[in-house]
Amino acid sequence: MWNPNSVTSALPVFLLFLAPQALGDADSEGGAHGCVFYDGEFYDNVFIKVRGNTTAGFPKKSHRLEFPAEHPFRHPGPGGRVRHTSLMAEWGDPTYLRQHLSFWMQAETGSAAPFHYPVRVQLNGEFWQCAMHSEVLCEELLARHGLDPEGALYKAVGTLTPDFSSTGGFEKKTRRREGNEDYVALALALHERNGLDGRRRALFDQMNVPAVINYLAVARLTQEDDDLWANMSLYHDCDGTGEWRPIPFDMNVSWGLSFAMGGVEATLDDHRSHPFFGADNVGANQGFNRLYDAVVQVPETREMLLRRMRTILDRWWQPP
């Protein structure tokens, strides 16, 4: 009889079981059902499907796992049991470090970042991959960070435009009983046609300014590539303060790595290294992001952003 304890590793060992005929389905949006064993506990009827857009076409794929409501997953990371999680292949980054470091830095400086840590995964008894066990955008992440899970969480709003056709992977993850009117109102309030006074009011009246400044400062220092044109994700505390804040998400293209440029572009200001990258007319933008642009154009928030970047550099980067 096969012994699950026969596999030893310095990493947590997740044992995944899929019927051979279901392996292709698990690599698709259609998904498949399988089983997971970890730390003496067996989980049946776990739904597994491919995760990601660009990365879904990579040879080594990431996967989303959904556990039954009556048996959430007791994982070794922070927080309690979870129903929704993922295994990130990180095939595009051979260091395995970029997204991990970005989420770590966001969490260290106070943002509501997903847990993200390495695990060894066995598939049907054989070594499958070293993966990053990574939290997904959902109510569980919000609750773990003390945010109201009844608030509205918007995934990948693109450049923060009110035109949904240009937001790419736009998806409302929570509070789906309502429409997207709150998001449209925010996008219109931050629009450049409102001028500095209008955008200043929008930032200070509708945004959680410390959370915004902190997120943007870390994103720029880590040379985040995708949030300004695709992966910016926002949370609206609808029933509490009414304020919005970014939630870190999908930061695998960072620390100089650029899929679009085909390699590492860590020292070129036009490619994610400029402190105001994401604002209009700064660098070789893939379209400017209205939250970045508003923060940079309004003098008060621009000064806040620069001060926070300096503080983070002094505290974590330190002198050469």
HUWO-V917819 format. One record per pair of residues at least 6 apart in sequence whose ideal C-beta (glycine too) atoms are under 6 Angstrom apart, sorted by sequence separation. I is the first residue (numbers start at 0). J is the second residue. D is the distance in Angstrom with one decimal. If there is no record, write none. Layout:
# HUWO-V917819
i: {I | I}
j: {J | J}
d: {D | D}
This chain:
# HUWO-V917819
i: {6 | 25 | 49 | 66 | 89 | 106 | 121 | 134 | 142 | 163 | 236 | 252 | 264 | 275 | 276 | 294 | 295 | 24 | 35 | 54 | 73 | 105 | 120 | 141 | 256 | 257 | 17 | 72 | 120 | 218 | 235 | 255 | 273 | 279 | 34 | 71 | 72 | 157 | 255 | 273 | 278 | 21 | 35 | 51 | 71 | 102 | 119 | 120 | 138 | 156 | 157 | 233 | 234 | 255 | 260 | 294 | 3 | 49 | 50 | 71 | 102 | 277 | 32 | 33 | 50 | 118 | 155 | 189 | 233 | 234 | 50 | 102 | 155 | 156 | 188 | 257 | 269 | 278 | 279 | 32 | 33 | 117 | 118 | 232 | 269 | 277 | 278 | 47 | 48 | 17 | 30 | 31 | 66 | 99 | 115 | 116 | 136 | 154 | 232 | 16 | 30 | 47 | 278 | 16 | 30 | 65 | 115 | 136 | 153 | 154 | 230 | 45 | 46 | 230 | 15 | 28 | 64 | 113 | 114 | 152 | 275 | 45 | 113 | 152 | 14 | 25 | 27 | 63 | 161 | 26 | 44 | 151 | 13 | 42 | 62 | 161 | 61 | 160 | 161 | 61 | 113 | 159 | 223 | 225 | 42 | 60 | 224 | 59 | 153 | 223 | 59 | 214 | 222 | 221 | 222 | 3 | 57 | 111 | 221 | 222 | 224 | 26 | 210 | 50 | 137 | 138 | 207 | 136 | 77 | 206 | 207 | 76 | 205 | 76 | 88 | 89 | 87 | 86 | 87 | 87 | 224 | 85 | 222 | 85 | 222 | 227 | 83 | 83 | 181 | 219 | 228 | 81 | 185 | 228 | 227 | 167 | 11 | 227 | 78 | 158 | 157 | 155 | 155 | 156 | 156 | 154 | 153 | 152 | 150 | 151 | 150 | 150 | 151 | 150 | 216 | 147 | 149 | 215 | 202 | 212 | 216 | 147 | 212 | 216 | 198 | 212 | 216 | 199 | 202 | 198 | 189 | 110 | 109 | 110 | 189 | 13 | 15 | 108 | 10 | 11 | 12 | 13 | 14 | 15 | 16 | 10 | 10 | 108 | 8 | 105 | 136 | 104 | 6 | 101 | 1 | 158 | 159 | 158 | 159 | 159 | 111 | 112 | 110 | 105 | 101 | 98 | 101 | 98 | 97 | 97 | 92 | 97}
j: {12 | 31 | 55 | 72 | 95 | 112 | 127 | 140 | 148 | 169 | 242 | 258 | 270 | 281 | 282 | 300 | 301 | 31 | 42 | 61 | 80 | 112 | 127 | 148 | 263 | 264 | 25 | 80 | 128 | 226 | 243 | 263 | 281 | 287 | 43 | 80 | 81 | 166 | 264 | 282 | 287 | 31 | 45 | 61 | 81 | 112 | 129 | 130 | 148 | 166 | 167 | 243 | 244 | 265 | 270 | 304 | 14 | 60 | 61 | 82 | 113 | 288 | 44 | 45 | 62 | 130 | 167 | 201 | 245 | 246 | 63 | 115 | 168 | 169 | 201 | 270 | 282 | 291 | 292 | 46 | 47 | 131 | 132 | 246 | 283 | 291 | 292 | 62 | 63 | 33 | 46 | 47 | 82 | 115 | 131 | 132 | 152 | 170 | 248 | 33 | 47 | 64 | 295 | 34 | 48 | 83 | 133 | 154 | 171 | 172 | 248 | 64 | 65 | 249 | 35 | 48 | 84 | 133 | 134 | 172 | 295 | 66 | 134 | 173 | 36 | 47 | 49 | 85 | 183 | 49 | 67 | 174 | 37 | 66 | 86 | 186 | 87 | 186 | 187 | 88 | 140 | 186 | 250 | 252 | 70 | 88 | 252 | 88 | 182 | 253 | 90 | 245 | 253 | 253 | 254 | 36 | 90 | 144 | 254 | 255 | 257 | 60 | 244 | 85 | 172 | 173 | 242 | 172 | 114 | 243 | 244 | 114 | 243 | 116 | 130 | 131 | 130 | 130 | 131 | 133 | 271 | 133 | 271 | 135 | 272 | 277 | 135 | 137 | 235 | 274 | 285 | 139 | 243 | 286 | 288 | 229 | 75 | 291 | 143 | 228 | 229 | 229 | 230 | 231 | 233 | 232 | 233 | 234 | 234 | 235 | 235 | 236 | 237 | 237 | 304 | 236 | 238 | 304 | 293 | 303 | 307 | 239 | 304 | 308 | 293 | 307 | 311 | 297 | 300 | 297 | 289 | 213 | 213 | 214 | 293 | 118 | 120 | 213 | 117 | 118 | 119 | 120 | 121 | 122 | 123 | 118 | 119 | 217 | 119 | 217 | 248 | 217 | 121 | 221 | 124 | 286 | 288 | 288 | 289 | 290 | 246 | 247 | 247 | 247 | 250 | 250 | 253 | 251 | 253 | 254 | 251 | 256}
d: {5.2 | 4.3 | 5.1 | 4.7 | 5.2 | 4.2 | 5.9 | 5.2 | 4.7 | 5.9 | 5.5 | 5.5 | 3.8 | 4.7 | 5.0 | 4.5 | 5.3 | 3.9 | 4.4 | 5.7 | 5.1 | 3.9 | 4.7 | 4.6 | 5.6 | 5.0 | 5.8 | 5.9 | 5.3 | 5.9 | 5.1 | 4.5 | 5.5 | 4.3 | 5.3 | 3.6 | 5.4 | 3.8 | 6.0 | 4.9 | 5.9 | 3.8 | 5.2 | 5.1 | 5.8 | 4.4 | 6.0 | 5.2 | 3.7 | 5.4 | 4.7 | 5.5 | 5.5 | 2.8 | 5.8 | 5.8 | 5.8 | 5.3 | 4.4 | 4.8 | 5.9 | 4.8 | 5.7 | 5.6 | 5.7 | 5.9 | 6.0 | 5.1 | 5.9 | 5.1 | 4.3 | 4.4 | 4.0 | 5.7 | 3.8 | 5.9 | 4.4 | 5.2 | 5.1 | 5.7 | 5.5 | 5.8 | 4.7 | 4.8 | 4.3 | 3.1 | 4.5 | 5.5 | 5.5 | 4.1 | 5.6 | 5.7 | 4.9 | 5.4 | 5.4 | 5.8 | 6.0 | 4.5 | 4.3 | 5.4 | 6.0 | 5.6 | 3.7 | 4.3 | 3.2 | 5.7 | 4.6 | 5.1 | 5.6 | 5.3 | 5.6 | 5.8 | 4.3 | 4.5 | 5.8 | 6.0 | 5.3 | 5.7 | 4.8 | 4.4 | 4.8 | 5.6 | 3.5 | 4.4 | 4.1 | 4.6 | 5.8 | 4.8 | 4.8 | 5.4 | 5.4 | 4.3 | 5.3 | 5.9 | 5.0 | 4.1 | 4.7 | 5.9 | 5.4 | 4.7 | 6.0 | 5.4 | 5.8 | 5.2 | 5.8 | 5.7 | 3.8 | 4.3 | 5.6 | 4.9 | 3.9 | 4.2 | 5.6 | 4.9 | 5.7 | 5.8 | 4.5 | 3.9 | 5.8 | 5.5 | 5.5 | 5.5 | 3.8 | 5.2 | 6.0 | 5.7 | 4.2 | 5.2 | 5.1 | 5.3 | 4.2 | 4.4 | 6.0 | 5.5 | 6.0 | 5.7 | 6.0 | 4.1 | 4.1 | 4.7 | 5.5 | 5.0 | 4.2 | 5.4 | 5.9 | 3.9 | 5.0 | 4.9 | 5.5 | 5.5 | 4.1 | 5.2 | 6.0 | 5.1 | 4.0 | 5.0 | 4.8 | 5.8 | 4.3 | 5.9 | 5.8 | 5.9 | 5.2 | 5.4 | 6.0 | 5.0 | 4.9 | 5.1 | 5.8 | 4.3 | 5.5 | 4.9 | 5.5 | 5.2 | 5.9 | 5.9 | 5.9 | 5.9 | 5.8 | 4.9 | 4.2 | 5.6 | 5.6 | 4.6 | 4.5 | 5.1 | 5.8 | 4.9 | 5.8 | 5.8 | 4.6 | 5.8 | 5.4 | 5.2 | 4.9 | 5.3 | 5.9 | 5.4 | 5.4 | 4.7 | 4.9 | 4.9 | 4.9 | 5.1 | 5.8 | 5.5 | 4.6 | 5.6 | 4.6 | 5.2 | 5.8 | 5.2 | 6.0 | 4.8 | 5.8 | 4.9 | 5.7 | 5.0 | 4.1 | 5.4 | 5.5 | 4.4 | 5.5 | 4.4 | 3.8 | 5.0 | 4.9 | 4.2 | 4.9 | 4.6 | 5.8 | 5.9}
